[in-house]
Amino acid sequence: MKNVFRSTGVVLLAFIACALLSILTDFLLESIGVLPDPSQGLHETGLIILVLVYRAIYTVFSGYLVGWLAPHKPMLHILVVGLIGIVLTLLALTDPEFSEKAPHWYVYVLAAQTLPTLWLGVKIQAAWKDQGN
């Protein structure tokens, strides 16, 4: 039972870390004028790529956290984190007004990069761990 609680905590921490970093960066970039106000939507390709890049970095960091906190079954943990993230990301498309906020390809790319970037984070953590031994 202890492992179930630990695994749940790892999954929640990884997901919350990625979401919180993404939201805070969105807010910061909106407040300094790099990103438009959310009510205007995000339609400029360069800005969408910027958002995809920093969210990918945060997802790699979440994968790193999973590898560090769940070293015995990190791939199972990132699968859970990734599937939750993908489902929540794709749910954005169910909003009838989403097309006014951003192009659909943005959501598909964001969902598609989730598992590979989590995997990369776990691999980076494992490589750094191996270098330390």
ROZAZA-79204 format. One record per residue: residue in one letter; y, x, z of N, C-alpha, C in turn. Coordinates in pm, 1 decimal. Layout:
BEGIN
SITE   code        n_y        n_x        n_z       ca_y       ca_x       ca_z        c_y        c_x        c_z
SITE      A          Y          X          Z          Y          X          Z          Y          X          Z
...
end
This chain:
BEGIN
SITE   code        n_y        n_x        n_z       ca_y       ca_x       ca_z        c_y        c_x        c_z
SITE      M     -120.3       82.9        0.0        0.0        0.0        0.0      126.1       86.8        0.0
SITE      K      119.1      200.2       68.4      232.8      292.2       73.3      271.0      340.1      -67.2
SITE      N      169.7      366.9     -150.4      196.0      412.8     -287.5      262.8      305.2     -372.5
SITE      V      226.5      178.8     -347.8      287.5       68.8     -422.8      436.7       60.4     -391.2
SITE      F      471.4       72.3     -263.7      612.5       67.1     -225.8      688.2      188.0     -281.0
SITE      R      625.1      304.2     -275.1      689.5      424.5     -329.0      710.1      410.6     -480.1
SITE      S      607.1      363.8     -549.4      618.3      345.9     -694.2      725.9      244.8     -729.5
SITE      T      731.5      136.0     -655.6      834.6       34.6     -678.1      973.0       94.6     -655.8
SITE      G      985.1      173.6     -550.9     1112.5      239.6     -522.3     1154.0      335.9     -631.9
SITE      V     1057.7      412.2     -683.8     1086.7      506.7     -792.4     1134.1      431.5     -915.8
SITE      V     1064.5      325.0     -950.8     1101.0      245.3    -1067.9     1240.8      186.4    -1049.8
SITE      L     1267.0      128.7     -934.5     1398.8       69.8     -908.7     1509.1      174.4     -910.4
SITE      L     1483.7      288.1     -846.6     1584.7      393.0     -842.5     1618.2      443.7     -983.1
SITE      A     1516.0      467.2    -1063.1     1538.6      516.1    -1199.1     1616.9      413.8    -1280.8
SITE      F     1578.4      289.5    -1270.1     1646.2      184.7    -1346.2     1789.9      167.3    -1299.0
SITE      I     1809.6      162.8    -1168.1     1943.9      143.5    -1112.7     2033.0      263.3    -1144.6
SITE      A     1978.1      385.5    -1136.9     2058.3      505.3    -1167.5     2110.1      499.2    -1310.7
SITE      C     2023.1      466.4    -1402.9     2062.3      459.7    -1543.7     2164.6      348.0    -1566.9
SITE      A     2137.9      232.3    -1512.4     2229.0      118.4    -1531.0     2363.9      145.3    -1466.5
SITE      L     2363.3      198.4    -1345.8     2488.3      223.3    -1274.5     2572.2      330.1    -1345.4
SITE      L     2508.3      439.5    -1387.4     2581.2      542.8    -1461.1     2638.9      487.3    -1591.1
SITE      S     2562.7      404.6    -1660.9     2609.9      345.5    -1786.9     2728.5      253.3    -1762.9
SITE      I     2718.7      168.2    -1663.8     2826.1       73.1    -1633.6     2952.9      145.8    -1589.3
SITE      L     2935.6      247.0    -1502.7     3053.1      322.1    -1456.1     3120.3      398.4    -1570.6
SITE      T     3039.6      455.9    -1659.4     3097.1      527.7    -1774.3     3166.9      429.6    -1868.0
SITE      D     3104.6      314.5    -1893.8     3169.5      210.8    -1975.3     3306.0      176.0    -1915.9
SITE      F     3308.0      150.2    -1785.9     3431.3      111.0    -1717.8     3536.9      220.6    -1728.2
SITE      L     3496.2      345.1    -1704.4     3589.5      457.5    -1711.5     3647.0      472.0    -1852.4
SITE      L     3560.1      468.4    -1953.1     3606.0      484.2    -2090.8     3691.6      366.1    -2136.8
SITE      E     3663.1      247.1    -2084.3     3747.8      131.7    -2115.2     3883.6      146.7    -2047.8
SITE      S     3884.2      193.6    -1922.7     4009.7      202.8    -1848.5     4103.2      310.8    -1903.2
SITE      I     4048.7      415.4    -1965.8     4135.9      518.9    -2024.1     4162.3      496.0    -2172.6
SITE      G     4108.7      386.9    -2225.7     4139.0      347.8    -2362.4     4049.8      405.2    -2470.8
SITE      V     3942.0      473.3    -2432.6     3850.2      525.8    -2533.7     3768.8      411.7    -2594.4
SITE      L     3718.2      325.7    -2509.6     3645.0      206.8    -2555.1     3737.3       85.5    -2546.0
SITE      P     3720.1      -10.0    -2636.0     3803.0     -130.7    -2629.3     3764.7     -217.6    -2509.2
SITE      D     3853.3     -307.3    -2475.7     3824.8     -405.2    -2371.2     3697.9     -482.0    -2409.8
SITE      P     3609.1     -510.3    -2314.1     3483.9     -579.7    -2347.5     3504.5     -712.6    -2419.3
SITE      S     3615.8     -779.5    -2393.9     3639.9     -908.1    -2460.4     3662.3     -890.7    -2610.6
SITE      Q     3702.5     -770.0    -2652.6     3724.3     -743.8    -2795.0     3595.5     -706.3    -2867.0
SITE      G     3497.1     -666.8    -2793.3     3371.0     -625.9    -2853.8     3371.9     -479.7    -2893.9
SITE      L     3256.0     -432.7    -2933.4     3238.3     -293.0    -2972.9     3183.3     -292.5    -3115.0
SITE      H     3269.8     -265.4    -3211.2     3229.7     -275.9    -3351.7     3247.0     -146.4    -3430.2
SITE      E     3317.5      -49.4    -3375.8     3341.4       76.2    -3446.6     3219.0      166.8    -3432.2
SITE      T     3162.9      208.6    -3543.5     3037.7      284.9    -3543.8     3046.4      411.9    -3459.5
SITE      G     3155.2      484.7    -3469.1     3169.7      607.7    -3391.1     3163.4      582.4    -3241.4
SITE      L     3226.7      475.7    -3197.4     3224.3      442.3    -3054.7     3085.8      395.2    -3011.5
SITE      I     3017.7      322.2    -3097.9     2882.0      278.5    -3065.9     2791.0      400.0    -3051.3
SITE      I     2806.8      497.2    -3138.5     2725.1      619.1    -3128.1     2757.1      693.5    -2998.8
SITE      L     2884.3      699.5    -2960.1     2921.7      760.2    -2832.8     2848.6      692.8    -2717.7
SITE      V     2849.6      560.4    -2715.4     2781.7      484.8    -2610.1     2631.6      513.3    -2612.3
SITE      L     2572.5      515.7    -2729.9     2429.0      544.3    -2741.0     2396.3      684.3    -2689.2
SITE      V     2483.5      780.8    -2715.4     2458.0      917.9    -2671.3     2462.1      928.6    -2519.3
SITE      Y     2567.0      876.3    -2455.6     2570.9      892.9    -2310.7     2465.2      807.7    -2240.6
SITE      R     2429.5      695.4    -2298.8     2321.1      617.8    -2239.3     2186.3      688.2    -2256.9
SITE      A     2168.7      757.6    -2366.9     2046.4      836.3    -2385.5     2039.7      948.0    -2282.0
SITE      I     2151.8     1013.2    -2257.6     2155.2     1119.8    -2156.2     2119.9     1064.1    -2019.0
SITE      Y     2174.5      948.9    -1984.9     2144.5      888.5    -1855.2     1997.8      844.8    -1845.8
SITE      T     1941.0      804.7    -1958.5     1800.3      766.1    -1958.8     1711.5      889.5    -1942.8
SITE      V     1750.1     1001.1    -2003.4     1677.1     1126.8    -1981.3     1683.1     1162.2    -1832.8
SITE      F     1800.4     1149.1    -1772.6     1814.8     1176.2    -1628.9     1724.0     1084.9    -1546.2
SITE      S     1713.5      958.8    -1583.8     1624.4      866.1    -1512.7     1479.3      909.8    -1526.0
SITE      G     1441.0      955.3    -1644.1     1306.6     1007.9    -1662.6     1282.7     1130.4    -1576.5
SITE      Y     1383.9     1215.1    -1565.6     1375.5     1332.2    -1477.6     1351.3     1288.2    -1333.4
SITE      L     1425.5     1188.2    -1289.3     1405.7     1135.7    -1153.5     1263.2     1085.7    -1132.8
SITE      V     1211.4     1014.9    -1231.4     1074.9      964.3    -1221.1      976.7     1080.5    -1210.3
SITE      G      992.2     1182.2    -1293.7      903.5     1297.8    -1288.7      909.7     1370.7    -1156.1
SITE      W     1027.0     1372.1    -1097.2     1046.5     1440.0     -969.4      990.6     1358.2     -853.2
SITE      L     1014.0     1227.4     -855.0      975.4     1142.0     -741.9      834.1     1085.5     -754.2
SITE      A      778.3     1083.0     -874.0      642.2     1031.8     -894.7      562.9     1133.0     -977.0
SITE      P      538.5     1252.6     -920.9      477.9     1359.3    -1001.4      332.3     1335.0    -1039.8
SITE      H      263.4     1242.6     -972.5      121.5     1222.8    -1001.7       97.0     1128.2    -1119.0
SITE      K      183.0     1031.0    -1138.4      167.1      937.4    -1250.2      302.9      906.5    -1313.1
SITE      P      372.8     1008.5    -1358.7      507.6      981.8    -1411.8      506.7      897.4    -1538.6
SITE      M      407.1      914.7    -1623.3      405.9      839.3    -1748.8      386.6      689.6    -1724.7
SITE      L      305.9      655.2    -1626.4      290.0      514.1    -1591.4      422.6      457.8    -1541.1
SITE      H      490.7      535.6    -1459.7      618.5      490.5    -1405.2      724.7      473.9    -1515.2
SITE      I      730.7      571.5    -1608.4      832.5      556.2    -1713.7      797.8      442.4    -1808.3
SITE      L      669.7      413.2    -1821.4      630.7      298.6    -1903.0      684.6      170.0    -1841.3
SITE      V      672.5      157.9    -1709.5      723.6       38.9    -1640.1      875.8       32.8    -1649.8
SITE      V      942.0      145.4    -1618.6     1088.3      149.2    -1627.1     1132.9      117.1    -1770.1
SITE      G     1066.9      178.7    -1866.8     1102.6      159.5    -2006.8     1083.7       17.4    -2054.3
SITE      L      972.8      -42.4    -2019.0      948.7     -180.1    -2063.1     1048.7     -276.9    -2002.1
SITE      I     1081.8     -256.0    -1875.2     1184.7     -340.0    -1812.1     1317.2     -321.7    -1885.6
SITE      G     1352.9     -195.9    -1911.8     1477.9     -168.2    -1982.3     1482.1     -227.7    -2121.4
SITE      I     1371.4     -215.6    -2194.0     1365.9     -270.2    -2329.9     1380.5     -421.7    -2328.9
SITE      V     1308.7     -487.3    -2238.7     1316.0     -633.9    -2231.0     1458.7     -677.7    -2196.8
SITE      L     1518.9     -614.5    -2096.7     1655.3     -652.6    -2058.6     1755.5     -623.6    -2170.4
SITE      T     1736.1     -514.2    -2239.6     1824.5     -480.8    -2351.3     1813.3     -584.1    -2462.7
SITE      L     1690.8     -617.5    -2499.2     1670.6     -714.1    -2608.0     1714.7     -855.1    -2568.9
SITE      L     1718.2     -884.6    -2439.3     1766.6    -1016.2    -2394.6     1912.9    -1037.9    -2432.6
SITE      A     1986.6     -929.4    -2451.6     2126.7     -943.3    -2492.8     2137.6    -1019.5    -2624.1
SITE      L     2036.1    -1005.1    -2707.5     2039.8    -1073.1    -2838.3     2025.0    -1224.4    -2825.7
SITE      T     1980.2    -1272.2    -2710.6     1966.8    -1417.0    -2692.6     2101.4    -1483.7    -2666.3
SITE      D     2203.3    -1404.1    -2635.5     2337.5    -1457.3    -2613.4     2395.8    -1497.3    -2749.3
SITE      P     2426.4    -1624.8    -2769.1     2478.4    -1668.9    -2899.9     2608.0    -1598.0    -2940.2
SITE      E     2683.4    -1549.4    -2845.1     2810.5    -1484.1    -2874.8     2794.5    -1333.2    -2894.4
SITE      F     2672.1    -1281.3    -2885.6     2654.0    -1136.4    -2893.8     2703.4    -1078.5    -3025.2
SITE      S     2683.4    -1150.2    -3134.6     2726.1    -1099.5    -3266.0     2876.1    -1072.3    -3270.3
SITE      E     2951.9    -1140.7    -3186.6     3095.6    -1118.1    -3179.8     3128.4     -993.8    -3097.3
SITE      K     3033.0     -948.2    -3013.5     3057.8     -836.2    -2922.9     3014.0     -701.5    -2979.6
SITE      A     2907.8     -698.9    -3058.0     2855.7     -573.6    -3114.5     2753.4     -606.8    -3222.3
SITE      P     2730.5     -512.9    -3314.0     2627.9     -537.1    -3415.8     2487.5     -532.0    -3353.9
SITE      H     2397.5     -606.8    -3411.8     2261.3     -612.5    -3358.1     2190.3     -478.1    -3361.6
SITE      W     2221.5     -393.8    -3460.5     2153.2     -265.1    -3468.7     2176.0     -181.5    -3344.9
SITE      Y     2290.7     -199.2    -3278.1     2319.4     -125.9    -3154.8     2212.4     -154.8    -3049.3
SITE      V     2178.2     -280.5    -3031.2     2078.0     -318.1    -2931.5     1940.1     -265.8    -2970.7
SITE      Y     1907.7     -272.5    -3097.9     1777.2     -223.4    -3142.2     1764.1      -72.4    -3121.3
SITE      V     1870.2        1.4    -3151.0     1865.8      146.5    -3129.6     1857.9      178.0    -2980.8
SITE      L     1936.1      107.2    -2901.1     1933.3      127.8    -2756.0     1792.8      102.6    -2700.8
SITE      A     1729.4       -3.3    -2745.6     1592.6      -34.0    -2701.0     1494.0       70.7    -2751.8
SITE      A     1510.3      113.2    -2877.4     1416.3      208.7    -2937.1     1424.0      346.4    -2872.0
SITE      Q     1539.8      384.5    -2821.7     1551.9      517.8    -2762.3     1505.9      521.5    -2617.0
SITE      T     1475.2      409.6    -2557.5     1442.8      404.6    -2415.4     1319.4      487.1    -2379.5
SITE      L     1205.6      457.2    -2437.1     1083.2      529.7    -2399.4     1086.6      677.9    -2437.3
SITE      P     1133.4      713.7    -2557.2     1138.3      857.7    -2587.7     1229.7      937.8    -2494.4
SITE      T     1342.8      880.6    -2455.4     1434.0      954.3    -2368.0     1380.7      962.2    -2225.3
SITE      L     1313.8      857.5    -2178.9     1247.9      865.2    -2048.0     1140.0      973.3    -2050.4
SITE      W     1060.2      975.0    -2156.8      954.4     1074.7    -2171.9     1012.9     1215.7    -2170.1
SITE      L     1123.9     1234.5    -2241.9     1188.7     1364.7    -2245.5     1232.7     1408.2    -2105.2
SITE      G     1286.6     1315.3    -2028.8     1327.6     1347.1    -1892.0     1211.6     1392.8    -1805.9
SITE      V     1097.4     1326.4    -1818.1      977.7     1366.6    -1743.0      932.6     1505.2    -1787.6
SITE      K      934.5     1530.7    -1917.7      892.2     1660.8    -1970.1      986.5     1772.6    -1924.4
SITE      I     1115.6     1746.6    -1921.5     1211.5     1846.3    -1872.7     1184.4     1877.4    -1726.0
SITE      Q     1162.9     1774.2    -1646.4     1136.4     1795.6    -1504.8     1007.3     1874.8    -1486.1
SITE      A      904.3     1844.0    -1560.1      777.6     1916.6    -1548.5      795.4     2062.5    -1590.1
SITE      A      871.8     2087.8    -1694.5      894.1     2225.5    -1740.2      973.1     2304.4    -1635.7
SITE      W     1073.9     2243.3    -1576.7     1152.3     2312.0    -1475.2     1068.9     2337.2    -1350.0
SITE      K      982.5     2242.1    -1318.8      893.8     2257.4    -1203.0      797.3     2374.3    -1226.7
SITE      D      742.9     2381.7    -1347.6      649.2     2489.1    -1382.0      718.3     2626.2    -1378.5
SITE      Q      844.2     2632.2    -1417.9      917.9     2758.7    -1414.0      942.3     2804.7    -1270.4
SITE      G      952.7     2707.8    -1179.2      977.3     2740.3    -1038.5      853.6     2791.6     -968.0
SITE      N      736.5     2768.7    -1022.2      611.6     2812.6     -957.1      571.0     2950.4    -1000.1
end
